[in-house]
C-alpha cells in the first residue's frame, strides 16, 4: 500500500529551518525516503548487475524501506532514541537482499548512537551518521568498493566536514556529494563499467536522500521520480555474465540472548559469499549466497531461534532479467530428486520444494531443513515426520518463472504411485494461461529420478524438441533402477510402512529389506540382508544382475547420513564397471524421513546392448 505523510506548508517551512532532529522528524524523513525508493524500484531493478545480476535490488530496497517506514508510522510519537530503536527493529525484521541487510545494519548503528536521546543537533546528527555507516561496513564480511557502502561513506564524511548552519543547504550538499560518489562507482567496480551502469544499491541510497531533500525543499505534493541521469533504460544496460558462484540468496532472522555476531560470521562464512550479519543483542539478520540454504539454517539454529527463512534462486532471476526473446525448453522438478547442485545450476533447472513437518512445525525440503536435521529430529522429536507434496500454486509459481525465458516447460516428478506431487504439478497446468507445460511421471525416486532428469537436460542441450525429449524419457524409464538398503526398520515401523510384527521378526533375525521400485512406480522388497555384515554386497549383486547384457552404464549413489558406506559402494562400482565420477549425494530430507538414517541406495541407468535409439 502507498505510504503517505500529511504535512502543511507551515510544517515543512519549519522543517527547512530546523537545527535539531527528534523522533517525529526522523519518522517523516524515513517515510519520505521510502516513498521515493518505492517510486524508483523498477529502474533500480534494471541496472542491478552486482553482486549478482538478478534484477531485484530495487524490489529488495523498496520492500526493506517500506517495512521500515511502516514500522515508523505504527510507532506513533516516540523520542529520537525510541524511534530509532523501532526503525532498527523494523529494518532487521523486514530487510531483503544484500542492500536491505546493509540498510538494516545502518539503522541498527543509528539506534545505538541515538540510544536514550530525545533530540540532537546537526553536529550530533552528522556524528551519528558517521557511526551508522561504520556499523554497516562492519556487517559486511568482504566489503567491495564502488557499492552502496562507498557512497554511504563519502556522504557521511562530507556531512561531517561541512558547515552546519542551514539544514536545507546541508542536506542538499550531502546529496550532491553522494551523487558524485555514485557516478564514480563504475570506475571502482569493473562489472559496472562493463554494463554501463552505476551500482544499483548505491543508486537506491541516493534515491533515499533525494526523498528527504525533496520533502524539505518542496513538500510531499511535488515528489517526483527524481533525476535519472545516473539511471539507464533497460535497452542501455549491457547484459552482464552470471559469474556468481552460488545459486541461492539466503536470509533469516536469529533471536536469542546475547547473540555473538563474530561467532555467527565465523560459523557461516565458509559456506558461501556476500555474507552480511546485521543487528546485535537479541536479534540478528543473516544474508548469504549459498548452494544449500538448509545447511545455513541448520548451523544458525545453534545460536538461537531461526525464523523468516527465505531463499531466492539468483540464476533463474538472472535468466529472467537479462534474457531477451523466449527460447527453448525449461525443466522443472521436485526436491525429492537427487541431482548434484552444480548440475541443477548449469542446466537452469527449477526445483519446487516438497514439505516436511514434525508436529506443528513445517519445513521446506532442502531449504530450511537438511537431511541431518531430519535425522536428528527423528531421534529426539516426539513427532514422526510427515511429508506432503507442494501445492499447485507452488508449481504455478515455478512455471511462471520458467515461462519468463522459455517457450515450453517439462516437469519431471517423483512417481505418482508414491506421492501426490505429480497430481499437484498437473493441477498447476490449469492455472497457466500462456505457458505450455508437460508433466512426466518418472515412476521413480531419488537418484533414479535424477538420472532421468539428467537425460532430459542433456537432450535439451543437444537441441532436442520437447517431443523428442519425452520420447527418450519414455524409452529410458524402464531401464532405470533404484536399489536401497535400509540400516534399520525402526523408522519404517514408526511411520506405519512396516507392521510391528514384521518388524519384530526382522529385528529378531537381524534382517532388513532391500527395496526397489517396480515398473508401475511402487516400492517392492527385492531382497533382505544383515546390515552389520553385508557391507553393500547385496546392493552390488542386484546391480550386477540388472546391468548384465547392458551398456551405457550411469550411476548415482544416494545415502541418508551414511556417507562412509555410500563412498565404499561408489569405489566398488567404479572399479567393477570402469565408470568415473559417480556422484555420491545425500538423499532428500523428504525421502530420508521415510527410510531413516543409514540407508544407502544405488541408482543405475543401463540400456540393452545395441538397442538405444539415439
HELIX and SHEET records of a PDB file:
HELIX    1   1 UNK A    9  UNK A   16  1                                   8    
HELIX    2   2 UNK A   23  UNK A   46  1                                  24    
HELIX    3   3 UNK A   57  UNK A   75  1                                  19    
HELIX    4   4 UNK A   80  UNK A   94  1                                  15    
HELIX    5   5 UNK A   97  UNK A  113  1                                  17    
HELIX    6   6 UNK A  122  UNK A  139  1                                  18    
HELIX    7   7 UNK A  148  UNK A  161  1                                  14    
HELIX    8   8 UNK A  167  UNK A  183  1                                  17    
HELIX    9   9 UNK A  185  UNK A  188  1                                   4    
HELIX   10  10 UNK A  190  UNK A  195  1                                   6    
HELIX   11  11 UNK A  200  UNK A  218  1                                  19    
HELIX   12  12 UNK A  220  UNK A  222  5                                   3    
HELIX   13  13 UNK A  234  UNK A  236  5                                   3    
HELIX   14  14 UNK A  261  UNK A  268  1                                   8    
HELIX   15  15 UNK A  269  UNK A  271  5                                   3    
HELIX   16  16 UNK A  293  UNK A  300  1                                   8    
HELIX   17  17 UNK A  314  UNK A  322  1                                   9    
HELIX   18  18 UNK A  341  UNK A  346  1                                   6    
HELIX   19  19 UNK A  371  UNK A  380  1                                  10    
HELIX   20  20 UNK A  392  UNK A  403  1                                  12    
HELIX   21  21 UNK A  421  UNK A  429  1                                   9    
HELIX   22  22 UNK A  446  UNK A  461  1                                  16    
HELIX   23  23 UNK A  466  UNK A  477  1                                  12    
HELIX   24  24 UNK A  490  UNK A  494  1                                   5    
HELIX   25  25 UNK A  500  UNK A  509  1                                  10    
HELIX   26  26 UNK A  531  UNK A  534  1                                   4    
HELIX   27  27 UNK A  537  UNK A  547  1                                  11    
HELIX   28  28 UNK A  563  UNK A  577  1                                  15    
HELIX   29  29 UNK A  589  UNK A  595  1                                   7    
SHEET    1   A 2 UNK A  20  UNK A  22  0                                        
SHEET    2   A 2 UNK A 119  UNK A 121 -1                                        
SHEET    1   B 4 UNK A 273  UNK A 280  0                                        
SHEET    2   B 4 UNK A 283  UNK A 290 -1                                        
SHEET    3   B 4 UNK A 248  UNK A 255 -1                                        
SHEET    4   B 4 UNK A 305  UNK A 313 -1                                        
SHEET    1   C 4 UNK A 350  UNK A 352  0                                        
SHEET    2   C 4 UNK A 329  UNK A 334  1                                        
SHEET    3   C 4 UNK A 408  UNK A 413  1                                        
SHEET    4   C 4 UNK A 436  UNK A 441  1                                        
SHEET    1   D 3 UNK A 361  UNK A 364  0                                        
SHEET    2   D 3 UNK A 355  UNK A 358 -1                                        
SHEET    3   D 3 UNK A 386  UNK A 388 -1                                        
SHEET    1   E 6 UNK A 523  UNK A 529  0                                        
SHEET    2   E 6 UNK A 512  UNK A 517 -1                                        
SHEET    3   E 6 UNK A 480  UNK A 485 -1                                        
SHEET    4   E 6 UNK A 600  UNK A 608 -1                                        
SHEET    5   E 6 UNK A 550  UNK A 559 -1                                        
SHEET    6   E 6 UNK A 583  UNK A 586  1                                        
END                                                                             
